[in-house]
Amino acid sequence: MSELLDNAFRGANIIPTFLLGFVLFYWLTVIIGVIDFFDFDIDGDFDIDGGADIGPFHAFLAFLNLSELPFMLVFSVIVLVFWILAMFMFLLPITPGGLTNGLLLIPAFIVSSLIAKIITNPLKKIFKKVYQEELNQGEPIVGQIITLMCDLKDGRLGQGEIKREGASILINVKQYDENETFIKGEEAYVTKKNDEKNVYYIIKIKE
């Protein structure tokens, strides 16, 4: 156990150890109720709905199931696998935490992402079912007022929050008019749904 701890905090291994500590702290705060499971958000507009103008980074996010699963869930699986792989490098004939060890963390992170993709694949159906049940139990989404969870522009896909008693609901949203720009925290009106892509179109609330 002492060797594991020593290796975890040695040299470059402090990176996966720090990330694991952050993830553990996050889930601890979720368990005790300090923050909500869906409160952690990437401050950006990621178009991961498979559009023609999708870039390599957004394609990578979609590949990791981030269009269908909560970010922190996928990120937590990646970090856990990443930390385990980093600890197993202790068995290699290299200096623990040294330069070679640090360079090997790059392919280890990539491999961790691929493994996380496999691990989280079965969860997509579960979250889709839970999400659909929440929608069926509540009022129709079209016609609701949502709060943007990120900036929205240039026809990209974003997320909006519908606040309800109990757990809030996150929905995928796009501008009905692609020339309109929304900012994080702004309220908008849900005007239409694309059933095929499970995306809701929003418009600005007229003052």
KAZI-V700987 format. One record per pair of residues at least 12 apart in sequence whose C-alpha atoms are under 10 Angstrom apart, sorted by sequence separation. I is the first residue (numbers start at 1). J is the second residue. If there is no record, write none. Layout:
# KAZI-V700987
[[I:J] [I:J]]
This chain:
# KAZI-V700987
[[5:17] [46:58] [47:59] [48:60] [50:62] [89:101] [147:159] [148:160] [149:161] [159:171] [160:172] [161:173] [189:201] [190:202] [191:203] [45:58] [46:59] [48:61] [49:62] [146:159] [147:160] [148:161] [158:171] [159:172] [160:173] [175:188] [188:201] [189:202] [190:203] [191:204] [26:40] [47:61] [48:62] [64:78] [146:160] [147:161] [148:162] [158:172] [159:173] [160:174] [176:190] [188:202] [189:203] [190:204] [46:61] [47:62] [48:63] [86:101] [89:104] [145:160] [146:161] [147:162] [157:172] [158:173] [159:174] [175:190] [176:191] [187:202] [188:203] [189:204] [190:205] [46:62] [86:102] [89:105] [145:161] [146:162] [147:163] [157:173] [158:174] [174:190] [175:191] [176:192] [187:203] [188:204] [189:205] [48:65] [50:67] [145:162] [146:163] [156:173] [157:174] [158:175] [173:190] [187:204] [188:205] [189:206] [48:66] [49:67] [86:104] [144:162] [145:163] [155:173] [156:174] [157:175] [174:192] [186:204] [187:205] [188:206] [48:67] [49:68] [85:104] [86:105] [89:108] [155:174] [156:175] [173:192] [174:193] [186:205] [46:66] [47:67] [48:68] [85:105] [154:174] [155:175] [173:193] [182:202] [46:67] [141:162] [149:170] [152:173] [153:174] [154:175] [155:176] [172:193] [173:194] [182:203] [83:105] [86:108] [148:170] [149:171] [152:174] [153:175] [155:177] [156:178] [180:202] [181:203] [182:204] [82:105] [85:108] [86:109] [146:169] [147:170] [148:171] [152:175] [154:177] [155:178] [180:203] [181:204] [82:106] [84:108] [85:109] [146:170] [148:172] [149:173] [153:177] [154:178] [155:179] [158:182] [160:184] [161:185] [176:200] [177:201] [180:204] [82:107] [83:108] [146:171] [148:173] [153:178] [154:179] [155:180] [159:184] [160:185] [172:197] [173:198] [174:199] [175:200] [176:201] [177:202] [178:203] [82:108] [83:109] [85:111] [138:164] [152:178] [153:179] [154:180] [155:181] [158:184] [160:186] [161:187] [172:198] [173:199] [174:200] [175:201] [176:202] [177:203] [81:108] [82:109] [85:112] [146:173] [153:180] [154:181] [160:187] [171:198] [172:199] [173:200] [174:201] [175:202] [176:203] [177:204] [81:109] [82:110] [84:112] [141:169] [152:180] [153:181] [160:188] [171:199] [172:200] [173:201] [174:202] [175:203] [176:204] [41:70] [42:71] [82:111] [83:112] [152:181] [153:182] [171:200] [172:201] [173:202] [174:203] [175:204] [40:70] [41:71] [42:72] [79:109] [81:111] [82:112] [141:171] [151:181] [152:182] [153:183] [160:190] [39:70] [40:71] [41:72] [78:109] [81:112] [82:113] [138:169] [151:182] [152:183] [38:70] [40:72] [78:110] [80:112] [81:113] [150:182] [151:183] [152:184] [37:70] [38:71] [39:72] [78:111] [79:112] [81:114] [82:115] [134:167] [150:183] [151:184] [37:71] [38:72] [78:112] [79:113] [81:115] [82:116] [134:168] [135:169] [148:182] [149:183] [150:184] [151:185] [152:186] [37:72] [38:73] [77:112] [78:113] [81:116] [134:169] [148:183] [149:184] [150:185] [151:186] [37:73] [77:113] [78:114] [80:116] [135:171] [147:183] [148:184] [149:185] [150:186] [78:115] [79:116] [147:184] [148:185] [149:186] [75:113] [77:115] [78:116] [131:169] [147:185] [148:186] [149:187] [74:113] [77:116] [78:117] [131:170] [146:185] [147:186] [148:187] [76:116] [77:117] [131:171] [146:186] [147:187] [148:188] [159:199] [160:200] [75:116] [78:119] [146:187] [147:188] [158:199] [159:200] [74:116] [77:119] [78:120] [145:187] [146:188] [147:189] [157:199] [158:200] [160:202] [73:116] [74:117] [77:120] [145:188] [146:189] [157:200] [144:188] [145:189] [146:190] [157:201] [27:72] [74:119] [143:188] [144:189] [145:190] [26:72] [27:73] [74:120] [143:189] [144:190] [145:191] [73:120] [142:189] [143:190] [144:191] [141:189] [142:190] [143:191] [23:72] [27:76] [64:113] [141:190] [142:191] [143:192] [23:73] [26:76] [63:113] [64:114] [141:191] [142:192] [63:114] [64:115] [65:116] [66:117] [69:120] [141:192] [142:193] [23:75] [24:76] [64:116] [65:117] [69:121] [141:193] [23:76] [60:113] [64:117] [65:118] [68:121] [22:76] [23:77] [63:117] [64:118] [66:120] [69:123] [70:124] [65:120] [68:123] [69:124] [19:75] [20:76] [23:79] [24:80] [64:120] [65:121] [68:124] [69:125] [146:202] [19:76] [20:77] [22:79] [23:80] [64:121] [67:124] [68:125] [69:126] [70:127] [145:202] [20:78] [21:79] [65:123] [66:124] [69:127] [142:200] [144:202] [145:203] [19:78] [20:79] [21:80] [65:124] [68:127] [69:128] [141:200] [142:201] [143:202] [145:204] [19:79] [20:80] [68:128] [142:202] [145:205] [18:79] [19:80] [20:81] [17:79] [20:82] [16:79] [17:80] [19:82] [20:83] [16:80] [19:83] [20:84] [16:81] [17:82] [18:83] [16:82] [17:83] [15:82] [16:83] [17:84] [15:83] [16:84] [14:83] [16:85] [17:86] [13:83] [16:86] [17:87] [15:86] [16:87] [14:86] [13:86] [12:86] [13:87] [8:83] [8:84] [13:89] [8:86] [7:86] [8:87] [7:87] [7:88] [5:87] [7:89] [8:90] [4:87] [7:90] [13:96] [14:97] [4:88] [11:95] [12:96] [13:97] [11:96] [12:97] [13:98] [4:90] [10:96] [11:97] [12:98] [3:90] [9:96] [10:97] [11:98] [12:99] [15:102] [8:96] [9:97] [10:98] [11:99] [12:100] [13:101] [14:102] [7:96] [8:97] [12:101] [13:102] [16:105] [6:96] [7:97] [11:101] [12:102] [15:105] [67:157] [6:97] [11:102] [12:103] [67:158] [12:104] [13:105] [67:159] [12:105] [16:109] [70:170] [54:156] [53:156] [45:149] [46:150] [51:155] [68:172] [44:149] [45:150] [46:151] [47:152] [51:156] [67:172] [43:149] [44:150] [45:151] [46:152] [51:157] [42:149] [43:150] [44:151] [45:152] [47:154] [49:156] [50:157] [41:149] [42:150] [43:151] [44:152] [45:153] [47:155] [48:156] [49:157] [40:149] [41:150] [45:154] [47:156] [48:157] [49:158] [39:149] [45:155] [46:156] [47:157] [48:158] [45:156] [46:157] [47:158] [45:157] [46:158] [45:158] [46:159] [44:158] [45:159] [41:159] [39:161] [38:161] [49:172] [47:174] [38:167] [39:168] [37:167] [38:168] [36:167] [38:169] [36:168] [38:170] [45:183] [44:183] [45:184] [44:184] [43:184] [50:197] [49:197] [49:198] [49:199]]
